[in-house]
Each structure stands twice: as C-alpha cells, then as structure tokens.
Amino acid sequence: MDELQRLKKIVARLRGPDGCPWDQKQTHQSLADCLIEECAELLDSIDHNDVENMCEELGDVLLQVVMHAQLAEETNGFDLSTVATKLNEKLIRRHPHVFGDKIITDSNEVDAQWDAIKAEEKKGRSDHSKIFKSLPPRLPALLYARDVYKQVVKGNMNTEGVLDDDKISEQGKKLNDHEAGALLFDIVAACRQADIDPESALRRYTDNIIEKLENAQRQKKD
C-alpha cells in the first residue's frame, strides 16, 4: 500500500467510531493552533539545518493537511485527492514555461508571470477596492519573540549584557500603536532591501537571546 494512502486510512480510523477520543473531537478551528505550532517547529529545524528532525516535522505538518482533508471528507466537502488534484492543476497552470510552450529563463519573469496568472484566477473572487492580496494574519516569529520576552519579565531574569533594558524601557514609554507599526514596517522594508528574511532573522535572534540567558543561568548555578 502506498504510504500516503496508509496515512489517510490511519487518520480515518483515528477519527472513526472506535478511534481516538482526542482526534474524534477535533474541528478545523480547534486544529488551527496545532498547524501554527507544527509549522513553527518545522521552521526551527530548517533554521538549524537539522535534516533528520526536518523529516519528522514535515510529517507533522503533513498530518495536519491529512487531518483537515479528513474532516472535510466527513462533511462531503472535499478529500485529500481533491486537494492534490487542485494543487497539481495549479502548479501546471502557473508554470507554462515548464509544462507549456512559453520560454522563460529569468526568475524575476517567473515571479511576474506567477502573479499575473494568480490575479487572473482570482478575478471576480476578490475585493477590487483592495490593491494587496490577503495575507495570513499570524506572524509566528513576532509571537515567539513576544512570548520569550514575556517570560523574561515574568521570571525577573537578569538580562545584563544580553538586553539593553534601559533602552527597551525608554522606547516603550514613547511608543504608541501607530509608531510601533511604523517602526516594524520600516525594519521589514529595510530587511527587504538588504535581502534579509525578517522572520528567520527574528527567530534566530530570539533563539540567541534564549541561549545567552540560559548559559548565564547555568554559569550562575555552577
């Protein structure tokens, strides 16, 4: 049996009458946070070039896809095969330079073509008053950094030599919602010009903060 089909059957059994109580009670909404967490763990393995763990984390992300497809199949929405079919059709449709007669050798042209085909596909489905496409509202790296700093404050950790607490406090006093948004946007824009992925950069920097604080704690105990 193909392993993907075997996975589909395993998930269907977990959801079935004699399956797992936890899996049986899940919904698309209840699994949303699981998807974010699994993607975050996959990104962590990618950041650390942990190939062995990356394989496992990709499996966890795949499980989320199969689980959502199973939930939809139970309500006659769609199934895993439909998901794969739509994806296959999309990949072929958006790569006419590979699966058709069009010739493109420059990646910038590929990006422009992808956007043009995507815009054509979404005609009649989108709000034409908007000039930006809809983007996922969650930013895992920002939430990660926020939660780490929350733990720093809650634990009253000694951040000397790691964080500039006076600078953070001073900036915090002056910031309002608009200024914070403007500052973050400027940083993201600067990263774009410097060809830096701000998501990865913030995750790595936050990981570095954790490592430094944990090392300091270990040295204190020694």
N, C-alpha and C positions, 0 to 999 in steps of 0.2 A: 504493500500500500504506500502511495506517495505520502511523505511525511507531513505535508501541508494538509492533505485530506485527513490524515490521522489526527492532527492537531484540531481540525474542525470537529471531528467526531468526539474527541475528548472534551472540548468546550461544550458541545451539545449535551453530553452526558452530565457534566457538572451542573448544567442548567436544568436538567431533566428532573422528573418526579423523585427519583432515587439518588439525586445528586447531592451537591454540597449546599448546606443552608446559606452560607455566605454568598456563593455565586448565584443562587436562586433569587435572592432578594435585590440584586443589583439592577440599576437602570442606567440609561445613557448619562443622566445627570450625576448619579452617585459615583460613576466611574471617572468623571471629569478630572478630579484631583489626582487620581491614580495615573492617568495619562500624563499629566504635567510632571508628576514625580518620576515616572519611568523615563520620560524624555530628559529630565534633568540629570538622572543617573547615567544615561547614555552619553550625554554631553560631557559629563565629568570624565568618563572613560576615554572619550575622544581627546579631551584636553590633556590627559595624562598619557596618551598614546598607549593605553592598556588594551592591547588587541584581544587578549583572552577574555577579559571582562566585557569588552565591547560586544563580543559574540553573545554573551549571556544577556546583556542589556538590550541588544537588538531583539532577542527572543521575547523579553518582557514587553517591549513596545509592540511587537507583532501580536502578542497575546491580547493587548488592548484592541487592536484592529479586529482580530477574530471575534473577540467578545462583543464588540459593538455590532459587528455584522450578524452575529448570532441573535442578539436582541432584536435587531431589525427583521430578521427572517421569521422570528416567532410572531411578529405582528403583520406579516405579509408586506413588509416594506421593501427590503432588498436582501440579498445574501452575499456571501464572500465572493462568489463567482461574478456577481453583478459589479462589485467593487473592482475586481481585477479587469473585467471587460471594459468598464468605463475608463480605467487608468490606461489600459493598452491602447484604446481608441484615442485618448487624449495625447499620449506620447507620440503616436504615429502622426496624428493631425498637426501637432505643434513642431514636428521635425520634418517638414517637406524636403529639406536639403539632405536628409538621410534616407527617407522612405519614398521620396518623390524625385522629380527631375530638377528641382531648384539647386543651384550651386552656391554654397556659402562656405568660406574658409576662415572668416574672422569671427571671434566670439562676441564682439560688440554687435555685429549684424545679427547674430543668433538671438541675443537679448532683445533687440529691437523687433525682430520677427516674432518672437515668443509673445511679447507684449501686444503686438498688433493682432495676432491670432486670438489671443485671450480676450482682448477688447471686443473683437468681432463676435466671439462666442457669447459674450455676456450682454450683447445688445438686447434691449427690451427687458432685461432682468435687473438692471442696475438703476440707481437713482442718478439721473443725468445732471442733477444740480451739484453733485459731488465730483471733484476732479481727482480725488485719490481713491484707490481701491481699498476695500475693507481689509484691515489687518487684525491679527489676533490681539486682544486687549492685554494679555498677560505678558509680563516681562520677567522670566524666571531669575535672571541674574540680578535684577534690581530687588526682587523679593528676597533672594538669597542674601544679598548684602545687608538689606534692612533687618532681616531676622538675626543675622550674625551680630550686627551692632546692637540690636535689642538685647541679645544675650550678654554682650559685653557690659552694657549698662546695668542690666538686671543682676549680673554676677559681681558688679562693682570691681571689675578686673583692673589690674594695674597695666595701663597701656603706654607707660613711659618708654620712649624710643621706638614705639610702633605706630601710635596715632598721635596727632597733634590735637589734643583735647581742647586747648585754648582756642585754636583756630576754628575747630568744629563748632564750639560753643558760640564764638563770635559770629560765624556765618549763620548759625541757627537763629540768632537773635534778629538778624537783619532780613532773613528770607521770608517771603510770603509765597503763596501758591503760584502766582504768575512768574515771579523771579526764579523760583525753583525750576519751573518748567522751562523757562528761557535758558537757564544755566545748563540744564541737562540736554536741551536741544543743541546748544552751541557745542557742547562736548561731543555729542554724537556726530554733528556736522564736521567738526574738526577731525574726528576719527575717520570719517568717510574720506576726507581729503588726504589723510595720512595712510590710507589703505589699511586701517586697523578695524577689526571686528569688535565693537564696543561690548557686545555680550560676552565674548570669550575673554576680553581684557578684564572686565569687571569680575568675572568668575575667578580668573587666575589671581587677580589682586586680592580678592576676598579670601581665597584659599591661602594666600601668602600671609595675610593678617592672622588667620587661624593658626597656621603653623608657627608663626613667631610667638603668639600668645601662649600656645601650648608648650613650646620649648622653654619659654620663660617660666612657666608654671612648674615644669619638670625640674629645671635647674634650681628653683626655689626649694623644692622638696628634697633635692639631693644635698 
